[in-house]
């Protein structure tokens, strides 16, 4: 486990846990973006739980676990592919950068946790 790998996993986990909190507290910007991409407001807390679980699962990598963090990262990759699809489908290209950045973090974390010994 090198420093760069640790930073990638830590940033991804923190970003997802932070957004999970925003989802669970139904922040205005979250509700507005969700409405823009036709995601029902009732789904927002559930999506927050998924993001939070992914972030916490990634943190287990620091405890020496490998399978659960890899599954968490893979889940986040799938989640943010879906988010990107939702943005493209709704033609909300102005906000596409955000889920795409989270997708890039999830992919990087998946590579790190799978490749790490």
N, CA, C and O atoms as a GROMACS GRO file, in nm:
protein
  468
    1UNK      N    1   0.085  -0.117   0.000
    1UNK     CA    2   0.000   0.000   0.000
    1UNK      C    3   0.089   0.123   0.000
    1UNK      O    4   0.155   0.153   0.100
    2UNK      N    5   0.092   0.195  -0.114
    2UNK     CA    6   0.174   0.315  -0.119
    2UNK      C    7   0.090   0.439  -0.093
    2UNK      O    8  -0.033   0.432  -0.084
    3UNK      N    9   0.157   0.552  -0.080
    3UNK     CA   10   0.088   0.676  -0.043
    3UNK      C   11  -0.013   0.720  -0.149
    3UNK      O   12  -0.124   0.760  -0.115
    4UNK      N   13   0.025   0.711  -0.275
    4UNK     CA   14  -0.066   0.755  -0.382
    4UNK      C   15  -0.192   0.669  -0.384
    4UNK      O   16  -0.303   0.722  -0.398
    5UNK      N   17  -0.176   0.540  -0.369
    5UNK     CA   18  -0.292   0.450  -0.366
    5UNK      C   19  -0.382   0.482  -0.247
    5UNK      O   20  -0.504   0.486  -0.259
    6UNK      N   21  -0.320   0.506  -0.135
    6UNK     CA   22  -0.396   0.539  -0.014
    6UNK      C   23  -0.474   0.668  -0.033
    6UNK      O   24  -0.589   0.678   0.010
    7UNK      N   25  -0.413   0.767  -0.096
    7UNK     CA   26  -0.480   0.895  -0.118
    7UNK      C   27  -0.599   0.878  -0.211
    7UNK      O   28  -0.706   0.934  -0.187
    8UNK      N   29  -0.582   0.800  -0.317
    8UNK     CA   30  -0.692   0.776  -0.412
    8UNK      C   31  -0.811   0.714  -0.340
    8UNK      O   32  -0.924   0.760  -0.354
    9UNK      N   33  -0.786   0.610  -0.263
    9UNK     CA   34  -0.894   0.542  -0.193
    9UNK      C   35  -0.957   0.633  -0.088
    9UNK      O   36  -1.079   0.637  -0.075
   10UNK      N   37  -0.875   0.705  -0.014
   10UNK     CA   38  -0.926   0.794   0.090
   10UNK      C   39  -1.010   0.908   0.031
   10UNK      O   40  -1.117   0.939   0.084
   11UNK      N   41  -0.964   0.968  -0.077
   11UNK     CA   42  -1.040   1.077  -0.140
   11UNK      C   43  -1.173   1.025  -0.195
   11UNK      O   44  -1.276   1.089  -0.180
   12UNK      N   45  -1.169   0.909  -0.258
   12UNK     CA   46  -1.293   0.851  -0.311
   12UNK      C   47  -1.391   0.822  -0.199
   12UNK      O   48  -1.510   0.855  -0.210
   13UNK      N   49  -1.343   0.761  -0.092
   13UNK     CA   50  -1.431   0.730   0.021
   13UNK      C   51  -1.488   0.857   0.082
   13UNK      O   52  -1.608   0.865   0.107
   14UNK      N   53  -1.403   0.956   0.105
   14UNK     CA   54  -1.449   1.081   0.167
   14UNK      C   55  -1.550   1.153   0.078
   14UNK      O   56  -1.650   1.205   0.128
   15UNK      N   57  -1.524   1.157  -0.052
   15UNK     CA   58  -1.616   1.225  -0.144
   15UNK      C   59  -1.752   1.157  -0.144
   15UNK      O   60  -1.855   1.224  -0.143
   16UNK      N   61  -1.753   1.026  -0.144
   16UNK     CA   62  -1.880   0.954  -0.147
   16UNK      C   63  -1.954   0.962  -0.015
   16UNK      O   64  -2.076   0.976  -0.013
   17UNK      N   65  -1.882   0.954   0.094
   17UNK     CA   66  -1.947   0.968   0.225
   17UNK      C   67  -2.002   1.110   0.241
   17UNK      O   68  -2.111   1.129   0.294
   18UNK      N   69  -1.927   1.209   0.195
   18UNK     CA   70  -1.975   1.348   0.200
   18UNK      C   71  -2.102   1.368   0.120
   18UNK      O   72  -2.196   1.433   0.165
   19UNK      N   73  -2.105   1.311   0.000
   19UNK     CA   74  -2.226   1.323  -0.083
   19UNK      C   75  -2.341   1.243  -0.024
   19UNK      O   76  -2.457   1.280  -0.038
   20UNK      N   77  -2.309   1.132   0.041
   20UNK     CA   78  -2.414   1.053   0.106
   20UNK      C   79  -2.482   1.135   0.215
   20UNK      O   80  -2.604   1.131   0.230
   21UNK      N   81  -2.402   1.209   0.290
   21UNK     CA   82  -2.459   1.295   0.394
   21UNK      C   83  -2.550   1.400   0.331
   21UNK      O   84  -2.660   1.425   0.380
   22UNK      N   85  -2.504   1.461   0.221
   22UNK     CA   86  -2.587   1.561   0.152
   22UNK      C   87  -2.717   1.498   0.102
   22UNK      O   88  -2.823   1.559   0.110
   23UNK      N   89  -2.708   1.376   0.052
   23UNK     CA   90  -2.829   1.306   0.005
   23UNK      C   91  -2.923   1.277   0.122
   23UNK      O   92  -3.043   1.300   0.112
   24UNK      N   93  -2.868   1.225   0.230
   24UNK     CA   94  -2.951   1.188   0.344
   24UNK      C   95  -3.019   1.308   0.408
   24UNK      O   96  -3.130   1.298   0.460
   25UNK      N   97  -2.950   1.424   0.404
   25UNK     CA   98  -3.010   1.546   0.459
   25UNK      C   99  -3.088   1.624   0.353
   25UNK      O  100  -3.136   1.735   0.378
   26UNK      N  101  -3.098   1.565   0.233
   26UNK     CA  102  -3.176   1.622   0.123
   26UNK      C  103  -3.137   1.767   0.094
   26UNK      O  104  -3.222   1.856   0.092
   27UNK      N  105  -3.009   1.788   0.073
   27UNK     CA  106  -2.959   1.922   0.042
   27UNK      C  107  -3.028   1.976  -0.083
   27UNK      O  108  -3.062   1.900  -0.173
   28UNK      N  109  -3.048   2.106  -0.087
   28UNK     CA  110  -3.120   2.168  -0.199
   28UNK      C  111  -3.055   2.138  -0.333
   28UNK      O  112  -3.125   2.107  -0.430
   29UNK      N  113  -2.922   2.148  -0.340
   29UNK     CA  114  -2.855   2.125  -0.467
   29UNK      C  115  -2.872   1.981  -0.514
   29UNK      O  116  -2.879   1.954  -0.634
   30UNK      N  117  -2.879   1.888  -0.420
   30UNK     CA  118  -2.900   1.747  -0.455
   30UNK      C  119  -3.040   1.729  -0.511
   30UNK      O  120  -3.057   1.663  -0.614
   31UNK      N  121  -3.139   1.785  -0.445
   31UNK     CA  122  -3.276   1.772  -0.492
   31UNK      C  123  -3.296   1.839  -0.626
   31UNK      O  124  -3.368   1.788  -0.712
   32UNK      N  125  -3.233   1.955  -0.645
   32UNK     CA  126  -3.245   2.026  -0.773
   32UNK      C  127  -3.182   1.946  -0.886
   32UNK      O  128  -3.241   1.934  -0.994
   33UNK      N  129  -3.063   1.893  -0.863
   33UNK     CA  130  -2.996   1.815  -0.967
   33UNK      C  131  -3.073   1.687  -0.996
   33UNK      O  132  -3.088   1.648  -1.112
   34UNK      N  133  -3.121   1.623  -0.893
   34UNK     CA  134  -3.199   1.500  -0.911
   34UNK      C  135  -3.324   1.528  -0.993
   34UNK      O  136  -3.359   1.451  -1.083
   35UNK      N  137  -3.392   1.637  -0.964
   35UNK     CA  138  -3.512   1.673  -1.039
   35UNK      C  139  -3.477   1.702  -1.185
   35UNK      O  140  -3.552   1.665  -1.276
   36UNK      N  141  -3.363   1.767  -1.208
   36UNK     CA  142  -3.320   1.798  -1.345
   36UNK      C  143  -3.296   1.674  -1.429
   36UNK      O  144  -3.315   1.677  -1.550
   37UNK      N  145  -3.254   1.565  -1.365
   37UNK     CA  146  -3.226   1.441  -1.441
   37UNK      C  147  -3.336   1.337  -1.420
   37UNK      O  148  -3.315   1.218  -1.444
   38UNK      N  149  -3.452   1.382  -1.375
   38UNK     CA  150  -3.572   1.299  -1.362
   38UNK      C  151  -3.557   1.184  -1.262
   38UNK      O  152  -3.614   1.076  -1.281
   39UNK      N  153  -3.482   1.208  -1.156
   39UNK     CA  154  -3.473   1.111  -1.046
   39UNK      C  155  -3.572   1.156  -0.939
   39UNK      O  156  -3.562   1.268  -0.890
   40UNK      N  157  -3.666   1.071  -0.902
   40UNK     CA  158  -3.764   1.109  -0.800
   40UNK      C  159  -3.698   1.146  -0.667
   40UNK      O  160  -3.600   1.083  -0.626
   41UNK      N  161  -3.751   1.247  -0.602
   41UNK     CA  162  -3.694   1.293  -0.475
   41UNK      C  163  -3.693   1.183  -0.370
   41UNK      O  164  -3.606   1.182  -0.283
   42UNK      N  165  -3.786   1.091  -0.377
   42UNK     CA  166  -3.792   0.981  -0.281
   42UNK      C  167  -3.674   0.885  -0.293
   42UNK      O  168  -3.644   0.811  -0.199
   43UNK      N  169  -3.608   0.885  -0.408
   43UNK     CA  170  -3.493   0.798  -0.427
   43UNK      C  171  -3.366   0.854  -0.366
   43UNK      O  172  -3.272   0.779  -0.339
   44UNK      N  173  -3.362   0.984  -0.343
   44UNK     CA  174  -3.238   1.050  -0.300
   44UNK      C  175  -3.179   0.987  -0.173
   44UNK      O  176  -3.059   0.959  -0.172
   45UNK      N  177  -3.257   0.965  -0.068
   45UNK     CA  178  -3.197   0.902   0.051
   45UNK      C  179  -3.142   0.762   0.024
   45UNK      O  180  -3.038   0.724   0.077
   46UNK      N  181  -3.212   0.685  -0.060
   46UNK     CA  182  -3.164   0.551  -0.093
   46UNK      C  183  -3.033   0.556  -0.171
   46UNK      O  184  -2.943   0.475  -0.149
   47UNK      N  185  -3.024   0.651  -0.262
   47UNK     CA  186  -2.899   0.669  -0.337
   47UNK      C  187  -2.786   0.713  -0.243
   47UNK      O  188  -2.671   0.675  -0.261
   48UNK      N  189  -2.822   0.792  -0.143
   48UNK     CA  190  -2.724   0.833  -0.043
   48UNK      C  191  -2.672   0.715   0.037
   48UNK      O  192  -2.554   0.707   0.068
   49UNK      N  193  -2.761   0.624   0.070
   49UNK     CA  194  -2.718   0.503   0.143
   49UNK      C  195  -2.622   0.422   0.057
   49UNK      O  196  -2.522   0.370   0.107
   50UNK      N  197  -2.651   0.412  -0.073
   50UNK     CA  198  -2.562   0.338  -0.163
   50UNK      C  199  -2.424   0.403  -0.170
   50UNK      O  200  -2.322   0.334  -0.164
   51UNK      N  201  -2.421   0.535  -0.183
   51UNK     CA  202  -2.292   0.606  -0.187
   51UNK      C  203  -2.217   0.590  -0.056
   51UNK      O  204  -2.096   0.566  -0.055
   52UNK      N  205  -2.288   0.604   0.054
   52UNK     CA  206  -2.225   0.589   0.185
   52UNK      C  207  -2.170   0.450   0.207
   52UNK      O  208  -2.060   0.434   0.260
   53UNK      N  209  -2.246   0.349   0.166
   53UNK     CA  210  -2.198   0.211   0.180
   53UNK      C  211  -2.074   0.189   0.095
   53UNK      O  212  -1.981   0.120   0.138
   54UNK      N  213  -2.071   0.246  -0.025
   54UNK     CA  214  -1.952   0.235  -0.109
   54UNK      C  215  -1.832   0.301  -0.046
   54UNK      O  216  -1.722   0.246  -0.049
   55UNK      N  217  -1.853   0.419   0.011
   55UNK     CA  218  -1.743   0.489   0.076
   55UNK      C  219  -1.689   0.415   0.198
   55UNK      O  220  -1.568   0.403   0.216
   56UNK      N  221  -1.779   0.366   0.281
   56UNK     CA  222  -1.737   0.290   0.399
   56UNK      C  223  -1.670   0.159   0.357
   56UNK      O  224  -1.570   0.118   0.417
   57UNK      N  225  -1.724   0.095   0.255
   57UNK     CA  226  -1.662  -0.028   0.205
   57UNK      C  227  -1.520  -0.005   0.157
   57UNK      O  228  -1.433  -0.089   0.179
   58UNK      N  229  -1.497   0.107   0.093
   58UNK     CA  230  -1.360   0.140   0.050
   58UNK      C  231  -1.265   0.157   0.169
   58UNK      O  232  -1.149   0.117   0.163
   59UNK      N  233  -1.315   0.215   0.276
   59UNK     CA  234  -1.230   0.236   0.393
   59UNK      C  235  -1.183   0.104   0.454
   59UNK      O  236  -1.081   0.101   0.523
   60UNK      N  237  -1.255  -0.003   0.429
   60UNK     CA  238  -1.213  -0.134   0.482
   60UNK      C  239  -1.081  -0.180   0.421
   60UNK      O  240  -1.015  -0.270   0.475
   61UNK      N  241  -1.043  -0.121   0.310
   61UNK     CA  242  -0.914  -0.152   0.247
   61UNK      C  243  -0.799  -0.120   0.343
   61UNK      O  244  -0.696  -0.188   0.344
   62UNK      N  245  -0.817  -0.016   0.422
   62UNK     CA  246  -0.712   0.023   0.518
   62UNK      C  247  -0.702  -0.076   0.633
   62UNK      O  248  -0.602  -0.076   0.706
   63UNK      N  249  -0.803  -0.160   0.649
   63UNK     CA  250  -0.799  -0.265   0.752
   63UNK      C  251  -0.741  -0.394   0.696
   63UNK      O  252  -0.738  -0.497   0.764
   64UNK      N  253  -0.694  -0.388   0.573
   64UNK     CA  254  -0.631  -0.505   0.513
   64UNK      C  255  -0.726  -0.596   0.438
   64UNK      O  256  -0.683  -0.700   0.386
   65UNK      N  257  -0.853  -0.559   0.430
   65UNK     CA  258  -0.948  -0.640   0.354
   65UNK      C  259  -0.932  -0.610   0.205
   65UNK      O  260  -0.891  -0.500   0.168
   66UNK      N  261  -0.965  -0.706   0.122
   66UNK     CA  262  -0.953  -0.684  -0.022
   66UNK      C  263  -1.084  -0.703  -0.097
   66UNK      O  264  -1.117  -0.623  -0.185
   67UNK      N  265  -1.160  -0.807  -0.064
   67UNK     CA  266  -1.281  -0.837  -0.140
   67UNK      C  267  -1.388  -0.730  -0.122
   67UNK      O  268  -1.442  -0.679  -0.221
   68UNK      N  269  -1.420  -0.694   0.002
   68UNK     CA  270  -1.525  -0.595   0.025
   68UNK      C  271  -1.492  -0.458  -0.036
   68UNK      O  272  -1.580  -0.398  -0.099
   69UNK      N  273  -1.371  -0.408  -0.021
   69UNK     CA  274  -1.339  -0.282  -0.088
   69UNK      C  275  -1.348  -0.292  -0.240
   69UNK      O  276  -1.391  -0.196  -0.305
   70UNK      N  277  -1.308  -0.404  -0.297
   70UNK     CA  278  -1.319  -0.421  -0.442
   70UNK      C  279  -1.465  -0.421  -0.485
   70UNK      O  280  -1.501  -0.360  -0.586
   71UNK      N  281  -1.549  -0.488  -0.409
   71UNK     CA  282  -1.693  -0.488  -0.439
   71UNK      C  283  -1.753  -0.350  -0.422
   71UNK      O  284  -1.838  -0.308  -0.502
   72UNK      N  285  -1.710  -0.278  -0.319
   72UNK     CA  286  -1.759  -0.142  -0.297
   72UNK      C  287  -1.719  -0.051  -0.413
   72UNK      O  288  -1.801   0.026  -0.462
   73UNK      N  289  -1.594  -0.061  -0.457
   73UNK     CA  290  -1.548   0.021  -0.569
   73UNK      C  291  -1.623  -0.015  -0.696
   73UNK      O  292  -1.662   0.073  -0.772
   74UNK      N  293  -1.644  -0.144  -0.720
   74UNK     CA  294  -1.718  -0.187  -0.839
   74UNK      C  295  -1.863  -0.136  -0.833
   74UNK      O  296  -1.919  -0.096  -0.935
   75UNK      N  297  -1.920  -0.140  -0.715
   75UNK     CA  298  -2.055  -0.087  -0.699
   75UNK      C  299  -2.062   0.062  -0.728
   75UNK      O  300  -2.156   0.109  -0.793
   76UNK      N  301  -1.962   0.136  -0.681
   76UNK     CA  302  -1.958   0.280  -0.710
   76UNK      C  303  -1.939   0.306  -0.858
   76UNK      O  304  -1.998   0.400  -0.913
   77UNK      N  305  -1.857   0.225  -0.925
   77UNK     CA  306  -1.840   0.240  -1.070
   77UNK      C  307  -1.976   0.224  -1.138
   77UNK      O  308  -2.014   0.306  -1.221
   78UNK      N  309  -2.048   0.119  -1.104
   78UNK     CA  310  -2.180   0.096  -1.164
   78UNK      C  311  -2.276   0.210  -1.131
   78UNK      O  312  -2.351   0.256  -1.218
   79UNK      N  313  -2.273   0.255  -1.008
   79UNK     CA  314  -2.360   0.364  -0.965
   79UNK      C  315  -2.336   0.488  -1.050
   79UNK      O  316  -2.432   0.550  -1.098
   80UNK      N  317  -2.210   0.526  -1.068
   80UNK     CA  318  -2.181   0.650  -1.139
   80UNK      C  319  -2.190   0.637  -1.290
   80UNK      O  320  -2.208   0.736  -1.360
   81UNK      N  321  -2.178   0.516  -1.342
   81UNK     CA  322  -2.212   0.495  -1.484
   81UNK      C  323  -2.361   0.526  -1.501
   81UNK      O  324  -2.401   0.595  -1.595
   82UNK      N  325  -2.441   0.475  -1.410
   82UNK     CA  326  -2.585   0.504  -1.414
   82UNK      C  327  -2.614   0.652  -1.399
   82UNK      O  328  -2.703   0.705  -1.466
   83UNK      N  329  -2.542   0.720  -1.312
   83UNK     CA  330  -2.561   0.864  -1.295
   83UNK      C  331  -2.525   0.939  -1.423
   83UNK      O  332  -2.595   1.032  -1.464
   84UNK      N  333  -2.415   0.899  -1.486
   84UNK     CA  334  -2.377   0.962  -1.613
   84UNK      C  335  -2.484   0.939  -1.719
   84UNK      O  336  -2.518   1.031  -1.794
   85UNK      N  337  -2.537   0.818  -1.725
   85UNK     CA  338  -2.642   0.787  -1.822
   85UNK      C  339  -2.765   0.874  -1.795
   85UNK      O  340  -2.826   0.926  -1.889
   86UNK      N  341  -2.800   0.891  -1.668
   86UNK     CA  342  -2.916   0.974  -1.633
   86UNK      C  343  -2.895   1.118  -1.679
   86UNK      O  344  -2.988   1.181  -1.730
   87UNK      N  345  -2.775   1.170  -1.661
   87UNK     CA  346  -2.746   1.308  -1.703
   87UNK      C  347  -2.751   1.323  -1.855
   87UNK      O  348  -2.805   1.420  -1.907
   88UNK      N  349  -2.694   1.225  -1.924
   88UNK     CA  350  -2.695   1.230  -2.071
   88UNK      C  351  -2.837   1.215  -2.125
   88UNK      O  352  -2.879   1.287  -2.215
   89UNK      N  353  -2.910   1.121  -2.068
   89UNK     CA  354  -3.048   1.098  -2.111
   89UNK      C  355  -3.133   1.222  -2.093
   89UNK      O  356  -3.219   1.252  -2.176
   90UNK      N  357  -3.111   1.295  -1.984
   90UNK     CA  358  -3.186   1.418  -1.957
   90UNK      C  359  -3.126   1.539  -2.028
   90UNK      O  360  -3.179   1.650  -2.019
   91UNK      N  361  -3.016   1.517  -2.100
   91UNK     CA  362  -2.946   1.625  -2.172
   91UNK      C  363  -2.901   1.736  -2.078
   91UNK      O  364  -2.908   1.854  -2.112
   92UNK      N  365  -2.855   1.698  -1.961
   92UNK     CA  366  -2.802   1.793  -1.862
   92UNK      C  367  -2.650   1.786  -1.864
   92UNK      O  368  -2.587   1.741  -1.768
   93UNK      N  369  -2.593   1.830  -1.975
   93UNK     CA  370  -2.448   1.818  -1.993
   93UNK      C  371  -2.371   1.913  -1.902
   93UNK      O  372  -2.253   1.889  -1.874
   94UNK      N  373  -2.434   2.020  -1.857
   94UNK     CA  374  -2.368   2.115  -1.768
   94UNK      C  375  -2.336   2.057  -1.632
   94UNK      O  376  -2.243   2.104  -1.565
   95UNK      N  377  -2.409   1.957  -1.590
   95UNK     CA  378  -2.384   1.895  -1.460
   95UNK      C  379  -2.322   1.756  -1.473
   95UNK      O  380  -2.303   1.687  -1.373
   96UNK      N  381  -2.290   1.715  -1.594
   96UNK     CA  382  -2.233   1.583  -1.618
   96UNK      C  383  -2.092   1.568  -1.559
   96UNK      O  384  -2.049   1.456  -1.529
   97UNK      N  385  -2.021   1.677  -1.544
   97UNK     CA  386  -1.884   1.670  -1.492
   97UNK      C  387  -1.879   1.614  -1.350
   97UNK      O  388  -1.783   1.546  -1.314
   98UNK      N  389  -1.980   1.639  -1.271
   98UNK     CA  390  -1.977   1.594  -1.132
   98UNK      C  391  -1.986   1.442  -1.119
   98UNK      O  392  -1.899   1.382  -1.055
   99UNK      N  393  -2.088   1.378  -1.176
   99UNK     CA  394  -2.087   1.232  -1.165
   99UNK      C  395  -1.971   1.168  -1.241
   99UNK      O  396  -1.925   1.060  -1.206
  100UNK      N  397  -1.924   1.235  -1.345
  100UNK     CA  398  -1.809   1.182  -1.420
  100UNK      C  399  -1.682   1.186  -1.335
  100UNK      O  400  -1.600   1.095  -1.343
  101UNK      N  401  -1.667   1.290  -1.255
  101UNK     CA  402  -1.551   1.297  -1.166
  101UNK      C  403  -1.558   1.187  -1.060
  101UNK      O  404  -1.457   1.124  -1.027
  102UNK      N  405  -1.678   1.166  -1.006
  102UNK     CA  406  -1.695   1.058  -0.908
  102UNK      C  407  -1.671   0.922  -0.973
  102UNK      O  408  -1.616   0.832  -0.910
  103UNK      N  409  -1.712   0.907  -1.099
  103UNK     CA  410  -1.687   0.783  -1.172
  103UNK      C  411  -1.537   0.761  -1.188
  103UNK      O  412  -1.488   0.650  -1.169
  104UNK      N  413  -1.464   0.866  -1.223
  104UNK     CA  414  -1.318   0.854  -1.238
  104UNK      C  415  -1.253   0.813  -1.106
  104UNK      O  416  -1.163   0.729  -1.105
  105UNK      N  417  -1.298   0.871  -0.996
  105UNK     CA  418  -1.246   0.833  -0.865
  105UNK      C  419  -1.277   0.687  -0.834
  105UNK      O  420  -1.192   0.614  -0.784
  106UNK      N  421  -1.398   0.644  -0.865
  106UNK     CA  422  -1.437   0.506  -0.838
  106UNK      C  423  -1.355   0.408  -0.922
  106UNK      O  424  -1.312   0.304  -0.872
  107UNK      N  425  -1.333   0.442  -1.048
  107UNK     CA  426  -1.251   0.355  -1.135
  107UNK      C  427  -1.109   0.349  -1.082
  107UNK      O  428  -1.049   0.241  -1.076
  108UNK      N  429  -1.054   0.463  -1.045
  108UNK     CA  430  -0.918   0.466  -0.991
  108UNK      C  431  -0.908   0.382  -0.864
  108UNK      O  432  -0.812   0.307  -0.845
  109UNK      N  433  -1.007   0.394  -0.777
  109UNK     CA  434  -1.006   0.316  -0.653
  109UNK      C  435  -1.021   0.167  -0.681
  109UNK      O  436  -0.957   0.085  -0.615
  110UNK      N  437  -1.103   0.131  -0.778
  110UNK     CA  438  -1.117  -0.008  -0.814
  110UNK      C  439  -0.984  -0.064  -0.863
  110UNK      O  440  -0.945  -0.174  -0.826
  111UNK      N  441  -0.914   0.013  -0.945
  111UNK     CA  442  -0.783  -0.030  -0.992
  111UNK      C  443  -0.685  -0.048  -0.877
  111UNK      O  444  -0.608  -0.144  -0.874
  112UNK      N  445  -0.688   0.045  -0.782
  112UNK     CA  446  -0.597   0.039  -0.668
  112UNK      C  447  -0.624  -0.082  -0.581
  112UNK      O  448  -0.532  -0.156  -0.547
  113UNK      N  449  -0.750  -0.102  -0.545
  113UNK     CA  450  -0.779  -0.211  -0.450
  113UNK      C  451  -0.765  -0.348  -0.515
  113UNK      O  452  -0.737  -0.446  -0.445
  114UNK      N  453  -0.783  -0.357  -0.645
  114UNK     CA  454  -0.766  -0.485  -0.712
  114UNK      C  455  -0.617  -0.515  -0.736
  114UNK      O  456  -0.573  -0.629  -0.725
  115UNK      N  457  -0.540  -0.410  -0.767
  115UNK     CA  458  -0.399  -0.429  -0.799
  115UNK      C  459  -0.310  -0.439  -0.676
  115UNK      O  460  -0.200  -0.495  -0.683
  116UNK      N  461  -0.355  -0.387  -0.564
  116UNK     CA  462  -0.271  -0.386  -0.443
  116UNK      C  463  -0.255  -0.528  -0.390
  116UNK      O  464  -0.350  -0.606  -0.390
  117UNK      N  465  -0.137  -0.560  -0.345
  117UNK     CA  466  -0.114  -0.695  -0.289
  117UNK      C  467  -0.184  -0.716  -0.158
  117UNK      O  468  -0.174  -0.824  -0.099
   0.00000   0.00000   0.00000
